[in-house]
Amino acid sequence: MNRNRPDLSSPEETKDMKRAFPLALLTLVVGLGFEPAAQAYLLLTVDLTNPGRLFAVTGKSAILTSDDGGKVWRPLAS
């Protein structure tokens, strides 16, 4: 196992991370589209203390949040 990178599929390691970083967020940058000209991306953050709570920043800098694992999204601030 690569100790530089957490194994989030491991319940034990995830539990250890929650203890060490109770307010930890996992952030991923996801590329969308296959053409370089598209320049589309999504910044997705998962609350490790509540994996159903997600935050997303779109390519247009809109900040969205979901409390149900991404089924319903709403603007973070109205």
N, C-alpha and C positions, 0 to 999 in steps of 0.2 A: 504494500500500500504506500502511496506517495504521501508522506506526512506534511508536505507543503500545501496540499490541497485537501480539504475535508471531504470525506466520503458521506454525502448526504443520504445515500441509500442505506447507511448503517444506522439502525436505531440507537445503538450505544454511543456512536460518535455524535449524532445529532443531539442526544440528551446531554452529553458532555459540553457541547457548544452552547446549549441553552443555559447551562449552569455557569459557564465562563463568561458568556456575553448575553445577559438576560434581555438586553434591548437590541440584540443583534439583528441586522438586516442583511439579507443576501441579495446582491445586485447583479443582474445579468444584462449584457448588451446583446440584443438579438438583431441580426441583419435581416431585412425583409426585401424581397425582390432579387432578381438574378442579374440585372443589368447594372453596371457601375454607375450609369447616369441616374438611376433611381435614387441612390443615396438615402434610401429609407431605413430607418432603424427604430427600435423600441428599447427603452431602458426599463427593465422590469425588476422590481424589488419585492422580495418576499420577507414578511415579518417572521423570523424563526420562532418567536414565542407563540405565534398564531398563524400557521401556514395558510389559512384561508384568507388572510389579509394581504392584499397585494397593492402595490403602487406602480403606476406606469407613467413614463414621460414619452410622449410621441415626438415624431420628427418636427412637429409644429409647436413644440414646447407646451403642449397641453398636459396638465397633471391630473391623472385619473386615479381613483381608488376603488377597490372591491373588497367586500367582506365575505364573499361566498366563493372564493377560489377562481374568480374571473367570469362567473356566469352573468353578473350584472355590474356594470361600471358606472361611476358617477364622477363629476368634477370634484377635486379635492376641496376647493373653495368656491362657493357660489358668489 
